[in-house]
């Protein structure tokens, strides 16, 4: 006798769909916030800064690029499951 995984109920599918939709909205909103940080970082980098502040701008720039990459990965996963 082979056991097959139980199929999700209609309610479970609806909840999963709602969760994915909410996650996509959050990922979109996060993208907007990350873009704002990236633009501010770019503008700061155009200013005349001392070495300490240049390092801070570089740190912000790298972190925002990492966050954007992670957010793209999340969006890819969500797209694959919708």
Secondary structure as GFF3:
##gff-version 3
##sequence-region A 1 82
A	DSSP	alpha_helix	10	46	.	.	.	ID=ss1
A	DSSP	alpha_helix	51	80	.	.	.	ID=ss2
###
